[in-house]
Amino acid sequence: MLRELTVDDAPRLYAVVDANRAYLREWLPWLDSQQGPTDSLEFIKNCREKNKQGAGLTLGIAHQGEIVGIVGFHEIDRENRQASIGYWISASHQGKGLVTKSCKQLIDYAVHDLKLEKVTMRIAPGNIPSGRVAERCGLKPEETIRQAEWLYDHYVDLVIYSMYAKDWPARRAGKKIYSDSKKKELLT
Protein backbone atom coordinates (compact mmCIF):
# COMPACT_ATOMS: atom_id res chain seq x y z
CA MET A 1 0.00 0.00 0.00
CA LEU A 2 1.20 3.50 -0.78
CA ARG A 3 0.33 6.36 1.50
CA GLU A 4 1.39 9.87 2.26
CA LEU A 5 3.80 10.08 5.17
CA THR A 6 2.67 11.78 8.38
CA VAL A 7 4.73 13.40 11.10
CA ASP A 8 3.96 10.35 13.24
CA ASP A 9 5.96 8.24 10.77
CA ALA A 10 9.24 10.04 11.55
CA PRO A 11 10.54 7.67 14.27
CA ARG A 12 9.71 4.53 12.26
CA LEU A 13 11.10 5.99 9.04
CA TYR A 14 14.35 6.88 10.77
CA ALA A 15 14.54 3.41 12.36
CA VAL A 16 14.20 1.78 8.93
CA VAL A 17 16.84 4.07 7.42
CA ASP A 18 19.22 3.52 10.33
CA ALA A 19 18.79 -0.27 10.32
CA ASN A 20 19.48 -0.33 6.56
CA ARG A 21 22.20 2.31 6.44
CA ALA A 22 24.97 0.08 5.02
CA TYR A 23 22.59 -1.54 2.51
CA LEU A 24 21.17 1.79 1.27
CA ARG A 25 24.55 3.55 1.23
CA GLU A 26 25.70 1.51 -1.76
CA TRP A 27 23.45 3.49 -4.13
CA LEU A 28 21.90 6.44 -2.28
CA PRO A 29 23.81 9.68 -1.57
CA TRP A 30 21.66 11.13 1.25
CA LEU A 31 22.32 8.77 4.18
CA ASP A 32 24.71 11.12 5.99
CA SER A 33 21.96 13.75 6.22
CA GLN A 34 19.77 11.35 8.23
CA GLN A 35 21.20 11.34 11.74
CA GLY A 36 18.06 11.08 13.87
CA PRO A 37 14.26 11.13 13.90
CA THR A 38 14.25 14.93 13.62
CA ASP A 39 15.95 14.63 10.21
CA SER A 40 13.25 12.20 9.11
CA LEU A 41 10.62 14.59 10.43
CA GLU A 42 12.07 17.44 8.34
CA PHE A 43 12.15 15.14 5.30
CA ILE A 44 8.48 14.27 5.84
CA LYS A 45 7.47 17.92 6.27
CA ASN A 46 9.31 18.90 3.07
CA CYS A 47 7.72 16.02 1.15
CA ARG A 48 4.25 16.88 2.38
CA GLU A 49 4.71 20.49 1.28
CA LYS A 50 5.98 19.42 -2.15
CA ASN A 51 3.06 16.98 -2.45
CA LYS A 52 0.61 19.74 -1.53
CA GLN A 53 2.09 22.09 -4.14
CA GLY A 54 2.02 19.38 -6.81
CA ALA A 55 5.76 19.84 -7.40
CA GLY A 56 6.57 16.25 -6.43
CA LEU A 57 5.00 13.20 -4.90
CA THR A 58 6.64 11.20 -2.12
CA LEU A 59 4.82 8.27 -0.57
CA GLY A 60 5.59 5.66 2.02
CA ILE A 61 5.59 2.01 0.99
CA ALA A 62 3.66 0.26 3.76
CA HIS A 63 3.75 -3.50 4.23
CA GLN A 64 1.56 -5.05 6.91
CA GLY A 65 0.93 -1.57 8.28
CA GLU A 66 4.60 -0.58 8.65
CA ILE A 67 6.61 1.84 6.51
CA VAL A 68 9.32 -0.23 4.78
CA GLY A 69 10.44 2.21 2.08
CA ILE A 70 9.77 5.30 0.01
CA VAL A 71 8.70 5.82 -3.59
CA GLY A 72 7.86 8.95 -5.48
CA PHE A 73 8.51 11.53 -8.16
CA HIS A 74 11.59 13.62 -7.40
CA GLU A 75 9.97 16.48 -9.26
CA ILE A 76 7.00 16.76 -11.54
CA ASP A 77 7.93 18.86 -14.57
CA ARG A 78 4.48 19.93 -15.76
CA GLU A 79 5.84 22.20 -18.49
CA ASN A 80 7.66 19.31 -20.17
CA ARG A 81 5.10 16.74 -18.95
CA GLN A 82 7.59 14.39 -17.31
CA ALA A 83 8.75 13.08 -13.95
CA SER A 84 11.51 10.92 -12.56
CA ILE A 85 10.80 8.10 -10.10
CA GLY A 86 13.01 7.40 -7.13
CA TYR A 87 12.64 4.81 -4.40
CA TRP A 88 14.27 2.71 -1.74
CA ILE A 89 13.14 -0.22 0.36
CA SER A 90 14.52 -2.04 3.38
CA ALA A 91 16.79 -4.99 2.67
CA SER A 92 14.36 -7.41 4.31
CA HIS A 93 11.58 -6.37 1.88
CA GLN A 94 13.65 -6.40 -1.30
CA GLY A 95 12.65 -9.05 -3.84
CA LYS A 96 8.97 -9.21 -2.82
CA GLY A 97 7.63 -7.16 -5.72
CA LEU A 98 6.69 -4.20 -3.53
CA VAL A 99 8.85 -1.70 -5.42
CA THR A 100 7.72 -2.90 -8.85
CA LYS A 101 4.06 -2.69 -7.83
CA SER A 102 4.61 0.77 -6.31
CA CYS A 103 6.39 2.09 -9.39
CA LYS A 104 3.67 0.75 -11.68
CA GLN A 105 1.08 2.59 -9.59
CA LEU A 106 3.08 5.81 -9.92
CA ILE A 107 3.49 5.38 -13.67
CA ASP A 108 -0.22 4.80 -14.01
CA TYR A 109 -0.92 7.92 -11.97
CA ALA A 110 1.56 9.92 -14.07
CA VAL A 111 0.06 8.84 -17.37
CA HIS A 112 -3.66 8.80 -16.56
CA ASP A 113 -4.11 11.44 -13.87
CA LEU A 114 -1.23 13.87 -14.38
CA LYS A 115 -1.24 13.42 -18.17
CA LEU A 116 2.56 13.19 -18.30
CA GLU A 117 4.23 11.99 -21.48
CA LYS A 118 7.45 10.61 -20.03
CA VAL A 119 8.51 8.88 -16.82
CA THR A 120 12.16 8.15 -16.10
CA MET A 121 14.35 6.39 -13.57
CA ARG A 122 18.04 7.18 -13.05
CA ILE A 123 19.90 4.01 -12.09
CA ALA A 124 23.60 3.25 -11.63
CA PRO A 125 24.73 0.54 -14.08
CA GLY A 126 25.83 -1.76 -11.24
CA ASN A 127 22.48 -1.54 -9.45
CA ILE A 128 21.07 -4.70 -11.05
CA PRO A 129 17.93 -5.00 -8.84
CA SER A 130 16.85 -1.44 -9.71
CA GLY A 131 17.51 -2.04 -13.40
CA ARG A 132 15.21 -5.06 -13.20
CA VAL A 133 12.49 -2.97 -11.53
CA ALA A 134 12.69 -0.45 -14.37
CA GLU A 135 12.47 -3.20 -16.99
CA ARG A 136 9.54 -4.95 -15.23
CA CYS A 137 7.75 -1.58 -15.32
CA GLY A 138 8.35 -1.33 -19.06
CA LEU A 139 11.05 1.36 -18.97
CA LYS A 140 13.85 1.04 -21.49
CA PRO A 141 17.45 2.22 -21.12
CA GLU A 142 17.82 5.38 -23.16
CA GLU A 143 21.19 6.92 -22.34
CA THR A 144 24.05 6.85 -19.85
CA ILE A 145 25.22 10.03 -18.18
CA ARG A 146 28.81 9.68 -17.10
CA GLN A 147 29.77 10.83 -13.61
CA ALA A 148 26.20 11.94 -12.98
CA GLU A 149 26.10 11.60 -9.20
CA TRP A 150 28.56 12.08 -6.36
CA LEU A 151 28.25 9.10 -4.01
CA TYR A 152 30.20 9.97 -0.83
CA ASP A 153 33.72 9.62 -2.24
CA HIS A 154 33.32 8.88 -5.94
CA TYR A 155 31.16 9.58 -8.97
CA VAL A 156 28.78 7.04 -10.44
CA ASP A 157 27.35 6.93 -13.93
CA LEU A 158 23.57 6.82 -14.25
CA VAL A 159 21.53 5.04 -16.90
CA ILE A 160 18.33 6.89 -17.79
CA TYR A 161 15.45 4.44 -18.22
CA SER A 162 12.35 5.90 -19.89
CA MET A 163 8.69 5.09 -20.43
CA TYR A 164 6.47 7.10 -22.77
CA ALA A 165 2.75 7.47 -22.21
CA LYS A 166 1.95 5.90 -25.59
CA ASP A 167 3.79 2.74 -24.48
CA TRP A 168 1.98 2.33 -21.14
CA PRO A 169 -0.30 -0.71 -21.37
CA ALA A 170 -3.94 0.18 -22.04
CA ARG A 171 -5.02 -2.60 -19.65
CA ARG A 172 -3.98 -0.38 -16.76
CA ALA A 173 -6.08 2.56 -17.98
CA GLY A 174 -8.35 4.14 -15.43
CA LYS A 175 -6.80 2.64 -12.28
CA LYS A 176 -6.03 5.53 -9.94
CA ILE A 177 -3.81 5.50 -6.90
CA TYR A 178 -5.69 8.46 -5.40
CA SER A 179 -9.30 8.41 -4.36
CA ASP A 180 -11.38 11.54 -4.91
CA SER A 181 -11.75 12.23 -1.20
CA LYS A 182 -10.37 15.38 0.35
CA LYS A 183 -7.88 13.27 2.29
CA LYS A 184 -6.40 11.94 -0.94
CA GLU A 185 -5.99 8.56 0.65
CA LEU A 186 -4.06 6.15 -1.49
CA LEU A 187 -5.65 3.05 -2.85
CA THR A 188 -3.92 -0.29 -3.01
HUBEL-V292348 format. One record per residue. RES is the residue in three letters. PHI is phi in whole degrees, 0 to 359 (none if undefined). PSI is psi as a letter, one per 20 degrees, with the letter a starting at -180 (999 if undefined). OMEGA is omega in whole degrees, 0 to 359 (* if undefined). Layout:
res:phi:psi:omega
RES:PHI:PSI:OMEGA
RES:PHI:PSI:OMEGA
//
This chain:
res:phi:psi:omega
MET:none:p:175
LEU:256:p:177
ARG:207:q:177
GLU:293:q:178
LEU:287:q:175
THR:243:r:179
VAL:299:h:178
ASP:292:i:180
ASP:280:i:187
ALA:304:g:181
PRO:297:g:180
ARG:292:g:179
LEU:300:g:179
TYR:297:g:180
ALA:300:g:179
VAL:293:g:178
VAL:299:g:184
ASP:296:g:180
ALA:291:h:183
ASN:246:j:186
ARG:306:g:182
ALA:295:g:180
TYR:297:g:183
LEU:287:h:184
ARG:298:h:181
GLU:301:h:185
TRP:233:i:186
LEU:246:p:188
PRO:274:i:190
TRP:257:j:186
LEU:299:h:182
ASP:293:h:179
SER:278:i:179
GLN:253:n:184
GLN:247:j:179
GLY:181:r:180
PRO:303:h:179
THR:293:h:176
ASP:292:g:176
SER:294:h:177
LEU:297:g:177
GLU:297:g:176
PHE:302:g:181
ILE:298:g:179
LYS:299:g:178
ASN:297:g:179
CYS:296:g:180
ARG:298:h:179
GLU:294:g:178
LYS:297:g:176
ASN:300:g:182
LYS:298:h:180
GLN:283:i:183
GLY:78:j:181
ALA:275:i:179
GLY:199:a:176
LEU:206:o:178
THR:239:p:183
LEU:230:q:174
GLY:274:q:171
ILE:267:o:181
ALA:255:p:177
HIS:230:p:183
GLN:52:l:175
GLY:83:i:182
GLU:248:q:175
ILE:291:p:181
VAL:238:i:180
GLY:179:a:182
ILE:226:q:174
VAL:216:q:177
GLY:174:a:174
PHE:266:p:177
HIS:304:g:175
GLU:214:q:174
ILE:252:o:180
ASP:267:n:184
ARG:291:h:180
GLU:298:g:180
ASN:262:j:175
ARG:55:l:178
GLN:209:r:179
ALA:207:q:178
SER:244:p:181
ILE:269:p:172
GLY:229:q:180
TYR:195:r:167
TRP:205:q:179
ILE:214:q:180
SER:297:q:181
ALA:302:h:182
SER:289:i:180
HIS:251:j:177
GLN:292:q:176
GLY:83:j:180
LYS:256:j:179
GLY:85:j:183
LEU:294:g:181
VAL:291:g:179
THR:301:g:180
LYS:299:g:180
SER:297:g:180
CYS:295:h:177
LYS:298:h:177
GLN:297:g:179
LEU:294:g:178
ILE:298:g:179
ASP:300:g:178
TYR:298:g:180
ALA:299:g:184
VAL:285:g:188
HIS:272:h:183
ASP:262:g:181
LEU:273:i:179
LYS:60:k:177
LEU:280:q:181
GLU:262:h:185
LYS:215:p:174
VAL:235:p:181
THR:235:r:168
MET:225:p:178
ARG:251:o:189
ILE:228:p:176
ALA:295:p:183
PRO:305:h:180
GLY:279:i:181
ASN:273:m:185
ILE:301:g:179
PRO:302:g:180
SER:290:h:175
GLY:299:h:178
ARG:292:h:177
VAL:300:g:180
ALA:303:g:181
GLU:293:h:177
ARG:296:h:178
CYS:274:i:177
GLY:91:j:177
LEU:280:q:181
LYS:242:q:176
PRO:295:p:185
GLU:245:g:180
GLU:200:r:175
THR:243:p:176
ILE:257:o:182
ARG:285:q:179
GLN:47:l:186
ALA:277:h:185
GLU:217:p:176
TRP:275:p:183
LEU:242:n:176
TYR:68:g:182
ASP:220:j:180
HIS:200:r:174
TYR:272:q:171
VAL:234:q:172
ASP:285:q:175
LEU:229:p:174
VAL:268:p:177
ILE:268:o:174
TYR:262:p:184
SER:228:q:174
MET:225:p:178
TYR:255:q:184
ALA:308:g:182
LYS:296:h:181
ASP:266:i:181
TRP:287:p:185
PRO:304:p:180
ALA:298:h:182
ARG:298:i:180
ARG:269:i:185
ALA:304:p:173
GLY:89:i:181
LYS:277:o:182
LYS:261:q:173
ILE:265:i:176
TYR:255:q:169
SER:277:r:179
ASP:269:j:182
SER:289:r:179
LYS:297:h:181
LYS:288:i:184
LYS:53:l:178
GLU:292:q:183
LEU:273:q:178
LEU:266:q:177
THR:266:999:*
//
